[in-house]
Amino acid sequence: MSKKMLISCDEATTICDKNQYGEASFFEKIKLTLHLFLCKHCKTYSQQNNILSKIFGRYLTSCDDQNLKPQEKEELKQKLKEKMHS
């Protein structure tokens, strides 16, 4: 396998973060996929990153630079606890 295809965990997390926002190139996505297949730690990071983006994305788009309401805070805490224990 080509050394150009193998990336470090630091590179994988950077590409993972870029991929979350649609900024990763096609070649970066291929390298990330290969790395995630081989590295269980980065695979876990990627899964957690996806969960947090989904959870926080809803609140960030709905609050428009305002504080969360108490009910929203409690709902967010509960979802985080559920996801951390599953």
PDB file as gemmi writes it, atoms N, CA and C in Angstrom:
CRYST1    1.000    1.000    1.000  90.00  90.00  90.00 P 1                      
ATOM      1  N   MET A   1       0.850  -1.172   0.000  1.00  0.00           N  
ATOM      2  CA  MET A   1       0.000   0.000   0.000  1.00  0.00           C  
ATOM      3  C   MET A   1       0.898   1.237   0.000  1.00  0.00           C  
ATOM      4  N   SER A   2       0.501   2.225  -0.715  1.00  0.00           N  
ATOM      5  CA  SER A   2       1.292   3.446  -0.842  1.00  0.00           C  
ATOM      6  C   SER A   2       1.336   4.223   0.472  1.00  0.00           C  
ATOM      7  N   LYS A   3       2.520   4.756   0.770  1.00  0.00           N  
ATOM      8  CA  LYS A   3       2.648   5.546   1.994  1.00  0.00           C  
ATOM      9  C   LYS A   3       1.838   6.832   1.908  1.00  0.00           C  
ATOM     10  N   LYS A   4       1.518   7.261   0.688  1.00  0.00           N  
ATOM     11  CA  LYS A   4       0.704   8.469   0.528  1.00  0.00           C  
ATOM     12  C   LYS A   4      -0.724   8.245   1.015  1.00  0.00           C  
ATOM     13  N   MET A   5      -1.142   6.999   1.044  1.00  0.00           N  
ATOM     14  CA  MET A   5      -2.501   6.683   1.476  1.00  0.00           C  
ATOM     15  C   MET A   5      -2.607   6.549   2.991  1.00  0.00           C  
ATOM     16  N   LEU A   6      -1.489   6.245   3.649  1.00  0.00           N  
ATOM     17  CA  LEU A   6      -1.507   6.074   5.099  1.00  0.00           C  
ATOM     18  C   LEU A   6      -1.301   7.426   5.767  1.00  0.00           C  
ATOM     19  N   ILE A   7      -2.168   7.762   6.691  1.00  0.00           N  
ATOM     20  CA  ILE A   7      -2.086   9.044   7.386  1.00  0.00           C  
ATOM     21  C   ILE A   7      -2.029   8.806   8.892  1.00  0.00           C  
ATOM     22  N   SER A   8      -1.536   9.798   9.605  1.00  0.00           N  
ATOM     23  CA  SER A   8      -1.460   9.703  11.067  1.00  0.00           C  
ATOM     24  C   SER A   8      -2.841   9.981  11.663  1.00  0.00           C  
ATOM     25  N   CYS A   9      -2.970   9.693  12.933  1.00  0.00           N  
ATOM     26  CA  CYS A   9      -4.233   9.971  13.632  1.00  0.00           C  
ATOM     27  C   CYS A   9      -4.511  11.473  13.662  1.00  0.00           C  
ATOM     28  N   ASP A  10      -3.469  12.289  13.816  1.00  0.00           N  
ATOM     29  CA  ASP A  10      -3.661  13.744  13.804  1.00  0.00           C  
ATOM     30  C   ASP A  10      -4.235  14.205  12.470  1.00  0.00           C  
ATOM     31  N   GLU A  11      -3.682  13.678  11.374  1.00  0.00           N  
ATOM     32  CA  GLU A  11      -4.200  14.029  10.055  1.00  0.00           C  
ATOM     33  C   GLU A  11      -5.638  13.544   9.888  1.00  0.00           C  
ATOM     34  N   ALA A  12      -5.918  12.352  10.407  1.00  0.00           N  
ATOM     35  CA  ALA A  12      -7.262  11.779  10.285  1.00  0.00           C  
ATOM     36  C   ALA A  12      -8.297  12.638  11.015  1.00  0.00           C  
ATOM     37  N   THR A  13      -7.954  13.109  12.216  1.00  0.00           N  
ATOM     38  CA  THR A  13      -8.928  13.939  12.945  1.00  0.00           C  
ATOM     39  C   THR A  13      -9.128  15.286  12.251  1.00  0.00           C  
ATOM     40  N   THR A  14      -8.067  15.821  11.663  1.00  0.00           N  
ATOM     41  CA  THR A  14      -8.191  17.080  10.923  1.00  0.00           C  
ATOM     42  C   THR A  14      -9.108  16.898   9.716  1.00  0.00           C  
ATOM     43  N   ILE A  15      -8.899  15.822   8.982  1.00  0.00           N  
ATOM     44  CA  ILE A  15      -9.745  15.546   7.808  1.00  0.00           C  
ATOM     45  C   ILE A  15     -11.182  15.268   8.249  1.00  0.00           C  
ATOM     46  N   CYS A  16     -11.336  14.569   9.368  1.00  0.00           N  
ATOM     47  CA  CYS A  16     -12.673  14.283   9.907  1.00  0.00           C  
ATOM     48  C   CYS A  16     -13.415  15.584  10.195  1.00  0.00           C  
ATOM     49  N   ASP A  17     -12.726  16.519  10.831  1.00  0.00           N  
ATOM     50  CA  ASP A  17     -13.340  17.815  11.134  1.00  0.00           C  
ATOM     51  C   ASP A  17     -13.688  18.573   9.850  1.00  0.00           C  
ATOM     52  N   LYS A  18     -12.787  18.549   8.879  1.00  0.00           N  
ATOM     53  CA  LYS A  18     -13.053  19.205   7.602  1.00  0.00           C  
ATOM     54  C   LYS A  18     -14.250  18.562   6.905  1.00  0.00           C  
ATOM     55  N   ASN A  19     -14.328  17.244   6.987  1.00  0.00           N  
ATOM     56  CA  ASN A  19     -15.404  16.505   6.342  1.00  0.00           C  
ATOM     57  C   ASN A  19     -16.769  16.858   6.940  1.00  0.00           C  
ATOM     58  N   GLN A  20     -16.797  17.136   8.248  1.00  0.00           N  
ATOM     59  CA  GLN A  20     -18.045  17.512   8.920  1.00  0.00           C  
ATOM     60  C   GLN A  20     -18.667  18.757   8.285  1.00  0.00           C  
ATOM     61  N   TYR A  21     -17.816  19.640   7.768  1.00  0.00           N  
ATOM     62  CA  TYR A  21     -18.287  20.903   7.199  1.00  0.00           C  
ATOM     63  C   TYR A  21     -18.209  20.912   5.683  1.00  0.00           C  
ATOM     64  N   GLY A  22     -18.010  19.737   5.081  1.00  0.00           N  
ATOM     65  CA  GLY A  22     -17.992  19.627   3.628  1.00  0.00           C  
ATOM     66  C   GLY A  22     -16.760  20.240   2.981  1.00  0.00           C  
ATOM     67  N   GLU A  23     -15.658  20.328   3.714  1.00  0.00           N  
ATOM     68  CA  GLU A  23     -14.452  20.964   3.204  1.00  0.00           C  
ATOM     69  C   GLU A  23     -13.368  19.971   2.802  1.00  0.00           C  
ATOM     70  N   ALA A  24     -13.574  18.691   3.010  1.00  0.00           N  
ATOM     71  CA  ALA A  24     -12.571  17.683   2.672  1.00  0.00           C  
ATOM     72  C   ALA A  24     -12.657  17.335   1.185  1.00  0.00           C  
ATOM     73  N   SER A  25     -11.487  17.175   0.572  1.00  0.00           N  
ATOM     74  CA  SER A  25     -11.447  16.796  -0.840  1.00  0.00           C  
ATOM     75  C   SER A  25     -11.770  15.309  -0.989  1.00  0.00           C  
ATOM     76  N   PHE A  26     -12.025  14.902  -2.217  1.00  0.00           N  
ATOM     77  CA  PHE A  26     -12.334  13.501  -2.497  1.00  0.00           C  
ATOM     78  C   PHE A  26     -11.179  12.604  -2.060  1.00  0.00           C  
ATOM     79  N   PHE A  27      -9.944  13.006  -2.363  1.00  0.00           N  
ATOM     80  CA  PHE A  27      -8.770  12.215  -1.990  1.00  0.00           C  
ATOM     81  C   PHE A  27      -8.613  12.136  -0.470  1.00  0.00           C  
ATOM     82  N   GLU A  28      -8.887  13.236   0.230  1.00  0.00           N  
ATOM     83  CA  GLU A  28      -8.819  13.222   1.698  1.00  0.00           C  
ATOM     84  C   GLU A  28      -9.856  12.262   2.277  1.00  0.00           C  
ATOM     85  N   LYS A  29     -11.037  12.245   1.689  1.00  0.00           N  
ATOM     86  CA  LYS A  29     -12.090  11.344   2.163  1.00  0.00           C  
ATOM     87  C   LYS A  29     -11.690   9.883   1.994  1.00  0.00           C  
ATOM     88  N   ILE A  30     -11.010   9.580   0.896  1.00  0.00           N  
ATOM     89  CA  ILE A  30     -10.547   8.213   0.670  1.00  0.00           C  
ATOM     90  C   ILE A  30      -9.510   7.829   1.722  1.00  0.00           C  
ATOM     91  N   LYS A  31      -8.553   8.721   1.978  1.00  0.00           N  
ATOM     92  CA  LYS A  31      -7.525   8.443   2.981  1.00  0.00           C  
ATOM     93  C   LYS A  31      -8.157   8.290   4.367  1.00  0.00           C  
ATOM     94  N   LEU A  32      -9.147   9.133   4.675  1.00  0.00           N  
ATOM     95  CA  LEU A  32      -9.825   9.045   5.968  1.00  0.00           C  
ATOM     96  C   LEU A  32     -10.562   7.712   6.103  1.00  0.00           C  
ATOM     97  N   THR A  33     -11.268   7.318   5.080  1.00  0.00           N  
ATOM     98  CA  THR A  33     -12.003   6.053   5.107  1.00  0.00           C  
ATOM     99  C   THR A  33     -11.063   4.884   5.362  1.00  0.00           C  
ATOM    100  N   LEU A  34      -9.930   4.874   4.693  1.00  0.00           N  
ATOM    101  CA  LEU A  34      -8.946   3.816   4.899  1.00  0.00           C  
ATOM    102  C   LEU A  34      -8.423   3.841   6.334  1.00  0.00           C  
ATOM    103  N   HIS A  35      -8.121   5.028   6.840  1.00  0.00           N  
ATOM    104  CA  HIS A  35      -7.604   5.141   8.203  1.00  0.00           C  
ATOM    105  C   HIS A  35      -8.651   4.681   9.227  1.00  0.00           C  
ATOM    106  N   LEU A  36      -9.901   5.072   9.024  1.00  0.00           N  
ATOM    107  CA  LEU A  36     -10.961   4.683   9.958  1.00  0.00           C  
ATOM    108  C   LEU A  36     -11.181   3.170   9.945  1.00  0.00           C  
ATOM    109  N   PHE A  37     -10.938   2.551   8.812  1.00  0.00           N  
ATOM    110  CA  PHE A  37     -11.050   1.090   8.723  1.00  0.00           C  
ATOM    111  C   PHE A  37      -9.981   0.414   9.575  1.00  0.00           C  
ATOM    112  N   LEU A  38      -8.816   1.052   9.680  1.00  0.00           N  
ATOM    113  CA  LEU A  38      -7.688   0.459  10.392  1.00  0.00           C  
ATOM    114  C   LEU A  38      -7.553   0.896  11.848  1.00  0.00           C  
ATOM    115  N   CYS A  39      -8.127   2.046  12.205  1.00  0.00           N  
ATOM    116  CA  CYS A  39      -7.899   2.619  13.538  1.00  0.00           C  
ATOM    117  C   CYS A  39      -9.217   2.770  14.307  1.00  0.00           C  
ATOM    118  N   LYS A  40      -9.377   1.976  15.350  1.00  0.00           N  
ATOM    119  CA  LYS A  40     -10.628   2.011  16.117  1.00  0.00           C  
ATOM    120  C   LYS A  40     -10.772   3.304  16.914  1.00  0.00           C  
ATOM    121  N   HIS A  41      -9.663   3.920  17.316  1.00  0.00           N  
ATOM    122  CA  HIS A  41      -9.733   5.161  18.096  1.00  0.00           C  
ATOM    123  C   HIS A  41     -10.259   6.318  17.244  1.00  0.00           C  
ATOM    124  N   CYS A  42      -9.761   6.421  16.036  1.00  0.00           N  
ATOM    125  CA  CYS A  42     -10.227   7.489  15.148  1.00  0.00           C  
ATOM    126  C   CYS A  42     -11.661   7.227  14.672  1.00  0.00           C  
ATOM    127  N   LYS A  43     -12.011   5.967  14.541  1.00  0.00           N  
ATOM    128  CA  LYS A  43     -13.389   5.624  14.171  1.00  0.00           C  
ATOM    129  C   LYS A  43     -14.347   6.096  15.268  1.00  0.00           C  
ATOM    130  N   THR A  44     -13.971   5.864  16.514  1.00  0.00           N  
ATOM    131  CA  THR A  44     -14.777   6.321  17.645  1.00  0.00           C  
ATOM    132  C   THR A  44     -14.863   7.847  17.657  1.00  0.00           C  
ATOM    133  N   TYR A  45     -13.727   8.516  17.431  1.00  0.00           N  
ATOM    134  CA  TYR A  45     -13.707   9.984  17.378  1.00  0.00           C  
ATOM    135  C   TYR A  45     -14.665  10.483  16.308  1.00  0.00           C  
ATOM    136  N   SER A  46     -14.620   9.863  15.147  1.00  0.00           N  
ATOM    137  CA  SER A  46     -15.476  10.269  14.039  1.00  0.00           C  
ATOM    138  C   SER A  46     -16.959  10.101  14.390  1.00  0.00           C  
ATOM    139  N   GLN A  47     -17.297   8.986  15.007  1.00  0.00           N  
ATOM    140  CA  GLN A  47     -18.689   8.744  15.402  1.00  0.00           C  
ATOM    141  C   GLN A  47     -19.149   9.769  16.439  1.00  0.00           C  
ATOM    142  N   GLN A  48     -18.294  10.055  17.426  1.00  0.00           N  
ATOM    143  CA  GLN A  48     -18.648  11.037  18.454  1.00  0.00           C  
ATOM    144  C   GLN A  48     -18.771  12.430  17.850  1.00  0.00           C  
ATOM    145  N   ASN A  49     -17.906  12.738  16.911  1.00  0.00           N  
ATOM    146  CA  ASN A  49     -17.939  14.028  16.240  1.00  0.00           C  
ATOM    147  C   ASN A  49     -19.262  14.211  15.491  1.00  0.00           C  
ATOM    148  N   ASN A  50     -19.708  13.155  14.824  1.00  0.00           N  
ATOM    149  CA  ASN A  50     -20.986  13.205  14.106  1.00  0.00           C  
ATOM    150  C   ASN A  50     -22.155  13.427  15.067  1.00  0.00           C  
ATOM    151  N   ILE A  51     -22.144  12.721  16.177  1.00  0.00           N  
ATOM    152  CA  ILE A  51     -23.222  12.852  17.162  1.00  0.00           C  
ATOM    153  C   ILE A  51     -23.276  14.282  17.710  1.00  0.00           C  
ATOM    154  N   LEU A  52     -22.121  14.804  18.115  1.00  0.00           N  
ATOM    155  CA  LEU A  52     -22.086  16.154  18.674  1.00  0.00           C  
ATOM    156  C   LEU A  52     -22.506  17.201  17.647  1.00  0.00           C  
ATOM    157  N   SER A  53     -22.101  17.028  16.412  1.00  0.00           N  
ATOM    158  CA  SER A  53     -22.495  17.977  15.361  1.00  0.00           C  
ATOM    159  C   SER A  53     -24.007  17.983  15.170  1.00  0.00           C  
ATOM    160  N   LYS A  54     -24.603  16.797  15.204  1.00  0.00           N  
ATOM    161  CA  LYS A  54     -26.062  16.711  15.055  1.00  0.00           C  
ATOM    162  C   LYS A  54     -26.773  17.352  16.236  1.00  0.00           C  
ATOM    163  N   ILE A  55     -26.299  17.069  17.444  1.00  0.00           N  
ATOM    164  CA  ILE A  55     -26.947  17.601  18.643  1.00  0.00           C  
ATOM    165  C   ILE A  55     -26.791  19.119  18.713  1.00  0.00           C  
ATOM    166  N   PHE A  56     -25.557  19.591  18.595  1.00  0.00           N  
ATOM    167  CA  PHE A  56     -25.321  21.025  18.736  1.00  0.00           C  
ATOM    168  C   PHE A  56     -25.797  21.819  17.530  1.00  0.00           C  
ATOM    169  N   GLY A  57     -25.797  21.201  16.368  1.00  0.00           N  
ATOM    170  CA  GLY A  57     -26.233  21.892  15.157  1.00  0.00           C  
ATOM    171  C   GLY A  57     -27.641  22.429  15.277  1.00  0.00           C  
ATOM    172  N   ARG A  58     -28.504  21.660  15.875  1.00  0.00           N  
ATOM    173  CA  ARG A  58     -29.898  22.088  16.057  1.00  0.00           C  
ATOM    174  C   ARG A  58     -29.987  23.327  16.945  1.00  0.00           C  
ATOM    175  N   TYR A  59     -29.205  23.349  18.007  1.00  0.00           N  
ATOM    176  CA  TYR A  59     -29.256  24.461  18.944  1.00  0.00           C  
ATOM    177  C   TYR A  59     -28.548  25.697  18.397  1.00  0.00           C  
ATOM    178  N   LEU A  60     -27.476  25.492  17.679  1.00  0.00           N  
ATOM    179  CA  LEU A  60     -26.732  26.630  17.150  1.00  0.00           C  
ATOM    180  C   LEU A  60     -27.508  27.361  16.066  1.00  0.00           C  
ATOM    181  N   THR A  61     -28.275  26.628  15.268  1.00  0.00           N  
ATOM    182  CA  THR A  61     -29.039  27.285  14.219  1.00  0.00           C  
ATOM    183  C   THR A  61     -30.324  27.900  14.765  1.00  0.00           C  
ATOM    184  N   SER A  62     -30.807  27.414  15.890  1.00  0.00           N  
ATOM    185  CA  SER A  62     -32.084  27.913  16.411  1.00  0.00           C  
ATOM    186  C   SER A  62     -31.934  29.094  17.361  1.00  0.00           C  
ATOM    187  N   CYS A  63     -30.763  29.279  17.955  1.00  0.00           N  
ATOM    188  CA  CYS A  63     -30.671  30.310  18.986  1.00  0.00           C  
ATOM    189  C   CYS A  63     -30.162  31.655  18.471  1.00  0.00           C  
ATOM    190  N   ASP A  64     -29.493  31.707  17.328  1.00  0.00           N  
ATOM    191  CA  ASP A  64     -29.030  32.967  16.740  1.00  0.00           C  
ATOM    192  C   ASP A  64     -28.337  33.874  17.752  1.00  0.00           C  
ATOM    193  N   ASP A  65     -27.259  33.383  18.333  1.00  0.00           N  
ATOM    194  CA  ASP A  65     -26.412  34.133  19.275  1.00  0.00           C  
ATOM    195  C   ASP A  65     -27.132  34.548  20.556  1.00  0.00           C  
ATOM    196  N   GLN A  66     -28.181  33.876  20.919  1.00  0.00           N  
ATOM    197  CA  GLN A  66     -28.870  34.148  22.182  1.00  0.00           C  
ATOM    198  C   GLN A  66     -28.600  32.983  23.119  1.00  0.00           C  
ATOM    199  N   ASN A  67     -28.846  33.194  24.383  1.00  0.00           N  
ATOM    200  CA  ASN A  67     -28.668  32.108  25.354  1.00  0.00           C  
ATOM    201  C   ASN A  67     -29.754  31.067  25.176  1.00  0.00           C  
ATOM    202  N   LEU A  68     -29.389  29.824  25.496  1.00  0.00           N  
ATOM    203  CA  LEU A  68     -30.385  28.757  25.451  1.00  0.00           C  
ATOM    204  C   LEU A  68     -31.388  28.941  26.584  1.00  0.00           C  
ATOM    205  N   LYS A  69     -32.612  28.564  26.309  1.00  0.00           N  
ATOM    206  CA  LYS A  69     -33.640  28.587  27.343  1.00  0.00           C  
ATOM    207  C   LYS A  69     -33.362  27.437  28.309  1.00  0.00           C  
ATOM    208  N   PRO A  70     -33.807  27.569  29.557  1.00  0.00           N  
ATOM    209  CA  PRO A  70     -33.565  26.490  30.539  1.00  0.00           C  
ATOM    210  C   PRO A  70     -34.041  25.118  30.057  1.00  0.00           C  
ATOM    211  N   GLN A  71     -35.181  25.077  29.394  1.00  0.00           N  
ATOM    212  CA  GLN A  71     -35.704  23.798  28.893  1.00  0.00           C  
ATOM    213  C   GLN A  71     -34.765  23.222  27.828  1.00  0.00           C  
ATOM    214  N   GLU A  72     -34.221  24.081  26.959  1.00  0.00           N  
ATOM    215  CA  GLU A  72     -33.294  23.623  25.926  1.00  0.00           C  
ATOM    216  C   GLU A  72     -31.989  23.112  26.546  1.00  0.00           C  
ATOM    217  N   LYS A  73     -31.533  23.775  27.600  1.00  0.00           N  
ATOM    218  CA  LYS A  73     -30.314  23.334  28.285  1.00  0.00           C  
ATOM    219  C   LYS A  73     -30.495  21.940  28.877  1.00  0.00           C  
ATOM    220  N   GLU A  74     -31.628  21.725  29.536  1.00  0.00           N  
ATOM    221  CA  GLU A  74     -31.892  20.423  30.143  1.00  0.00           C  
ATOM    222  C   GLU A  74     -32.024  19.337  29.079  1.00  0.00           C  
ATOM    223  N   GLU A  75     -32.680  19.678  27.978  1.00  0.00           N  
ATOM    224  CA  GLU A  75     -32.836  18.722  26.887  1.00  0.00           C  
ATOM    225  C   GLU A  75     -31.462  18.361  26.304  1.00  0.00           C  
ATOM    226  N   LEU A  76     -30.600  19.336  26.153  1.00  0.00           N  
ATOM    227  CA  LEU A  76     -29.254  19.120  25.634  1.00  0.00           C  
ATOM    228  C   LEU A  76     -28.432  18.249  26.594  1.00  0.00           C  
ATOM    229  N   LYS A  77     -28.515  18.534  27.895  1.00  0.00           N  
ATOM    230  CA  LYS A  77     -27.810  17.732  28.892  1.00  0.00           C  
ATOM    231  C   LYS A  77     -28.262  16.279  28.843  1.00  0.00           C  
ATOM    232  N   GLN A  78     -29.570  16.077  28.734  1.00  0.00           N  
ATOM    233  CA  GLN A  78     -30.128  14.727  28.711  1.00  0.00           C  
ATOM    234  C   GLN A  78     -29.652  13.965  27.477  1.00  0.00           C  
ATOM    235  N   LYS A  79     -29.654  14.617  26.317  1.00  0.00           N  
ATOM    236  CA  LYS A  79     -29.217  13.957  25.093  1.00  0.00           C  
ATOM    237  C   LYS A  79     -27.742  13.588  25.160  1.00  0.00           C  
ATOM    238  N   LEU A  80     -26.941  14.473  25.715  1.00  0.00           N  
ATOM    239  CA  LEU A  80     -25.513  14.187  25.861  1.00  0.00           C  
ATOM    240  C   LEU A  80     -25.280  12.995  26.792  1.00  0.00           C  
ATOM    241  N   LYS A  81     -26.016  12.941  27.909  1.00  0.00           N  
ATOM    242  CA  LYS A  81     -25.890  11.816  28.830  1.00  0.00           C  
ATOM    243  C   LYS A  81     -26.282  10.507  28.157  1.00  0.00           C  
ATOM    244  N   GLU A  82     -27.379  10.532  27.397  1.00  0.00           N  
ATOM    245  CA  GLU A  82     -27.842   9.332  26.706  1.00  0.00           C  
ATOM    246  C   GLU A  82     -26.804   8.833  25.713  1.00  0.00           C  
ATOM    247  N   LYS A  83     -26.242   9.749  24.938  1.00  0.00           N  
ATOM    248  CA  LYS A  83     -25.277   9.370  23.920  1.00  0.00           C  
ATOM    249  C   LYS A  83     -23.967   8.885  24.520  1.00  0.00           C  
ATOM    250  N   MET A  84     -23.585   9.442  25.641  1.00  0.00           N  
ATOM    251  CA  MET A  84     -22.341   9.042  26.278  1.00  0.00           C  
ATOM    252  C   MET A  84     -22.447   7.645  26.885  1.00  0.00           C  
ATOM    253  N   HIS A  85     -23.639   7.257  27.293  1.00  0.00           N  
ATOM    254  CA  HIS A  85     -23.836   5.961  27.932  1.00  0.00           C  
ATOM    255  C   HIS A  85     -24.251   4.874  26.957  1.00  0.00           C  
ATOM    256  N   SER A  86     -24.452   5.237  25.704  1.00  0.00           N  
ATOM    257  CA  SER A  86     -24.850   4.207  24.730  1.00  0.00           C  
ATOM    258  C   SER A  86     -23.680   3.718  23.910  1.00  0.00           C  
TER     259      SER A  86                                                      
END                                                                             
